[in-house]
Amino acid sequence: MIIPCIDLMDGKVVQLKQGREKVLEGRSPDEMLELFAGFPQLQVIDLDAAMGRGSNTAILQYLANRATVRVGGGVRSVARAEELLVQGAFRIIVGTAAFTDSGPNFTLLRDLRSAVGAEGLTLALDSKGGRIVTKGWQETTTLTAAELLGELEPYCSGFLCTYVDKEGMMEGTDHDWFASLRERTSHELVAAGGITTIDDIWRLSALNIHCAVGMSIYTGHLALDELADLNRHLVGS
């Protein structure tokens, strides 16, 4: 499945390079919903909340009431996860809060599972230089996605794995890394970061990995009508 991305910052739809440099701004939320109407699910990330400098809650709720959305960014408590579900989120993406300096934050993960249910949770294992990064990709841990997948499976229904090294750079992604993750879990995997071509999507889909696509859509490198046709084929196959 192809999942278009909507990233929010300062009340606007944006695209960043490696989570730091704003490259472009998208259209209004209504226009983005219209553009992505041909896709069954969207991924919406609140970048301000992820970086701990505010939130875009009103826009998140607006989108969640009008489309099937996976929502993440700054989900650091059970109360916030529950709030997003009430607001209409299909699935909650948890990243930074799922980890401590020494490993997974099992206390919070157990609480989230009890409150939301594992089926409603996706854990973000965003990685740069082979290590999981947190707090809006500003801090690097000593942990790797591959070593944690098995431990984390009981607490979620899937994983969002972003290859931050190539995020927003339009240079392709690391298929071997994603293949190695696929070998370690039977859970749903969503790949992000550097997905630039139709070939990238075909290769990841062949591994039974969903593709969260952002920059290549916003820059026009990938045509939305072609992606929507491909997605119908992938979902139906």
N, C-alpha and C positions, 0 to 999 in steps of 0.2 A: 504494500500500500504506500502511496505517496501522500505525505502530510505537509501541506504548505504551512509556513511559519509566519506568525505575526509577533514581532518583538516591540514592546512598548517602553518609551522613555520620554519623560517630560510631557506626557499626554499625547504623544505622537507615535505613529508607526515608523520604526527605524530599522536600519541594518547596520551592524557594526563589524569591523574587521578584528578578529581575535578578541572580541568582547571589550575593546578599548576605543578604537577610532570609529566615529560615526562616518559612514560612507554615504548614506543617502537616507532620505525620508520617503515613506510611502504615502498612500492616499489616506483619506479619512476611514474610520472603522466601517462605515456603511459601504464605502466604495470597495474596501478590501473584502467584505463579505460577498459583495456582488461578483468580484473577480474570482473568488474561490468557491463559488456556488456549485461548481462541478465536482467538488471533492467531499467525501463523506465526513472527514474529520479535519480539524485544524489544530495546530499547536500554538498556544499563546503564552509568551513569557514576559513577565513584568520585570524589566531590567532594573528599574529604580529600586524595587523591593529586594531584588537579588543583591544589589550593591549596598543595601541598607540606608538609602537616602530618600525614602518616600515610597509612594505606591500609585498605581493606576487602577484602583479597585473599581471605580465606576465604569471604566471602559471594559475591564474584564467581565463584569457582570452583564454589561450590554451585549458583548459578544457571546457569552455563555447562554444567554437567553434566546439567541438567534441561530446558533450553530452548535454542532457537537465538538466541544473543544477540550483539549488536554491543557491544563493550566499549571504553570510553575513560576518560580521566582519569588524568593523570600518566604517560602512556606516553612516556618521554623517552630510551629507549635500545633498541637491538636486542634486548638480553637480556630486557627487560621484554615486548616484543612477542612474542618467542618463547615466553616463559613463559605468557603469556595464551593463545596458541594451544594449547600443551600442555594447559592447563587446560580447554580446550574452547570457547574463543571462536570464533564463526563469522567475525567480521571485527573488525579492530583499528582504533580511531579514534585518530588522532594530531593533536594541535592545537599546543600551545605549542612543542614541540620541532621542529616543522616550519619554524619561522621564526627568523631572526636580526634584529638591529636594522635591517639593510639589505635584507632580502629572504628568500626561501626558504632553508632550510638544506639545500642540495642534497647535501652530504656525507652527512648522516644519511639523507636520503631515498633516496639510492642504496644505502646500506647496508641500509636496511629493505627495499627492493625486492629486493635480492639474497637476504636472509634469509627473508623472508615471502612475497614475490611481490606484484606490484601488485594482483592480484585479491583479496588478503587485507587490503588497506589502504583505509581511508576517511580523508580529510584534513578536519579541522574548520576551517572558515573562519567562525568566530563573529565577528559584527560589531556594533559599537555606534557610532552617529553616523557610519556609513559606513566606519569603520575596523576592521580586524581587531584583536580583543582576545585577550590570552593570560594565562597564569598564573591560571586560574580567573576570567577576565574582569576581573582587577584592573589589568592594564596595557594601554595602547592603543598600537598601532603606527602607522606612517604608511602602511601597506599597505591596499589594498582587495581584496575578494574578486574583483570583476569583472576586475581587471587581472592576477590571478594564475592564474585557472582554466586558461588555455591552457598556461602554463608547467608547471603541476603535474600535468596529465593523465597524463604517462608514468609517474608514480610511484604511482598509485592506481587503484582501480576506481570511485571515487565521492567525493562531497563531502557533508559535513554542514554545512549553513549555518544558523546560529542568528541570528535577528533579536533581538539582546539587548535592544534598546530596549523591546520589548514582552514580554520573557520573564516568564512568571508573572503578568502583569497583567490577563489576561482582557479585553483590549481589541481583539482582532483583530490581524492581522499586515499586513505590507507586501507585497501581491501584486505590485505593480509591480517591487519589488526582486528578488523571486524570479523573475519573468518575465525580467528583464534578465540574470540569471545563467543561466537556461535557454538563452537565445540564444547564450551564449558557450561552452557545452560540450555534448557528446553523452554525457558520463559520467552515471552515476546521481547524482541530487540528492536529498538528504533535507532537508526544511525543518523548522525548529523555531523556537519563540519566538512566542507570541501566538496560536497556532492555537486558536480559541475556539468556532467554530460548524461545523455540517455544511457550510455554504456555503464556509467557508474550505477545508475538505478537498476539496470538489468542485472549486473553482477551481484549487487547486494540483495536484490529480490530473489535471485537464484539460491541464495543462502537462507531464504526465509527471514529476511531482515527488512523492516519497513524503512522508508527514507523520509526524513524531515528536511524539507528543501526551502531555502530562503533566498540567499543572495543571487543565485542563478536565475530565479524567477524574477526578482525585482529589477535586475539589470537587463532583462529580456533575452538572456543567453539561452534559456529554455522557454519554449512557447507554451503558454497555459493550455491552449486547446490540444496540443500534442500530448502534454502531460496528463490531461484529463482523460483522453482516449486510452493512453497507456495504463492509467490507473484503473479504468473500467476493466481492462483485460487482466490486470494483476489481481484485482479483487474477485473477478469471476473465475479465475483459473484455480 
